[in-house]
Amino acid sequence: MEKSLAEMQREVDRYISQFKEGYFSPLAMLARMTEEVGELAREVNHSHGEKPKKSGEDDNSIELELGDILFITLCFANSLNIDLTEAHDRVMHKFNTRDKDRWTRIDAEAEREENEQ
């Protein structure tokens, strides 16, 4: 089942709301996010880099590490009352306007190759 960002934010909020401690402080969440990004880097290095896993090392996955980052991102946004759907829309607007000509578009490349022939 596909979930929207809003649904995921509500699901995480329901989960966190059952605990007295609630959300961590923004600084603590930033530290947690940094830890999770480090774990993702380690998994990417094992899967796509030159660093093999040590024997007996836990079998994590890039998918699970990305899931951890998504969870902490949802927590972070919820704690600061940030609507991630709105944040996403604003970022996409920025990419579609300010950065619209920053990279070579696939259709532009095909057109250029066609004109060269």
C-alpha positions as CSV (number, residue, x, y, z in Angstrom):
1,M,0.0,0.0,0.0
2,E,1.4,3.4,-1.0
3,K,1.4,6.1,1.7
4,S,1.6,9.8,1.3
5,L,4.1,11.8,3.3
6,A,1.2,13.2,5.3
7,E,0.1,9.7,6.2
8,M,3.6,8.7,7.2
9,Q,3.9,11.8,9.4
10,R,0.7,11.0,11.1
11,E,1.7,7.4,11.6
12,V,5.0,8.4,13.2
13,D,3.2,10.9,15.3
14,R,0.8,8.3,16.6
15,Y,3.8,6.0,17.4
16,I,5.8,8.7,19.3
17,S,2.7,10.1,21.1
18,Q,2.3,6.9,23.1
19,F,5.5,7.7,25.0
20,K,5.9,10.3,27.8
21,E,9.3,11.4,26.4
22,G,7.8,12.4,23.0
23,Y,10.1,13.8,20.4
24,F,13.7,14.4,21.1
25,S,15.1,18.0,20.9
26,P,16.1,19.2,17.4
27,L,19.8,19.0,18.4
28,A,19.4,15.4,19.5
29,M,17.5,14.5,16.3
30,L,20.2,16.1,14.2
31,A,22.7,13.9,16.0
32,R,20.6,10.9,15.5
33,M,20.2,11.7,11.8
34,T,23.9,12.1,11.5
35,E,24.4,8.7,13.0
36,E,21.9,7.1,10.6
37,V,23.6,8.8,7.6
38,G,26.9,7.3,8.8
39,E,25.3,3.9,9.0
40,L,24.0,4.4,5.4
41,A,27.5,5.4,4.3
42,R,28.9,2.2,5.8
43,E,26.4,0.0,4.0
44,V,27.0,1.8,0.7
45,N,30.7,1.4,1.2
46,H,30.2,-2.4,1.8
47,S,27.9,-2.8,-1.1
48,H,29.4,-0.5,-3.7
49,G,32.8,0.4,-2.3
50,E,36.1,-1.2,-1.5
51,K,35.4,-2.1,2.1
52,P,34.2,-5.6,2.7
53,K,32.3,-6.5,5.9
54,K,34.1,-8.1,8.7
55,S,33.2,-11.7,9.4
56,G,30.4,-11.8,11.9
57,E,29.3,-8.2,11.2
58,D,25.6,-7.7,11.2
59,D,23.8,-7.9,7.9
60,N,22.2,-4.5,7.5
61,S,20.9,-3.1,4.2
62,I,20.8,0.2,2.3
63,E,17.1,-0.2,2.3
64,L,16.8,-0.4,6.1
65,E,19.3,2.5,6.6
66,L,17.3,4.7,4.2
67,G,14.2,3.7,6.2
68,D,15.9,4.8,9.5
69,I,16.7,8.1,7.9
70,L,13.1,8.5,6.7
71,F,11.8,7.8,10.2
72,I,14.1,10.3,11.8
73,T,13.3,12.9,9.1
74,L,9.6,12.4,9.8
75,C,10.2,12.8,13.5
76,F,12.3,15.9,13.0
77,A,9.6,17.5,10.8
78,N,6.8,16.6,13.2
79,S,8.6,18.0,16.2
80,L,9.0,21.3,14.4
81,N,5.5,21.3,12.8
82,I,6.8,21.1,9.3
83,D,4.6,19.6,6.6
84,L,7.0,17.5,4.5
85,T,4.6,17.5,1.5
86,E,4.7,21.3,1.4
87,A,8.5,21.2,1.9
88,H,8.9,18.7,-0.9
89,D,6.7,20.9,-3.2
90,R,8.8,24.0,-2.4
91,V,12.0,22.1,-3.1
92,M,10.7,20.7,-6.4
93,H,9.6,24.2,-7.4
94,K,13.2,25.4,-6.7
95,F,14.7,22.6,-8.9
96,N,12.1,23.2,-11.7
97,T,12.9,26.9,-11.8
98,R,16.3,27.9,-10.5
99,D,18.0,24.7,-11.5
100,K,16.0,23.9,-14.7
101,D,18.9,24.3,-17.0
102,R,21.6,23.0,-14.7
103,W,21.9,19.5,-16.1
104,T,21.6,18.0,-19.6
105,R,18.1,16.8,-20.2
106,I,17.7,13.5,-21.9
107,D,15.4,14.9,-24.6
108,A,17.8,17.8,-25.2
109,E,20.7,15.5,-25.7
110,A,18.8,13.3,-28.2
111,E,17.8,16.5,-30.1
112,R,21.4,17.7,-30.1
113,E,22.6,14.3,-31.4
114,E,19.9,14.4,-34.1
115,N,21.0,17.9,-35.2
116,E,24.7,16.8,-35.5
117,Q,23.8,14.1,-38.0
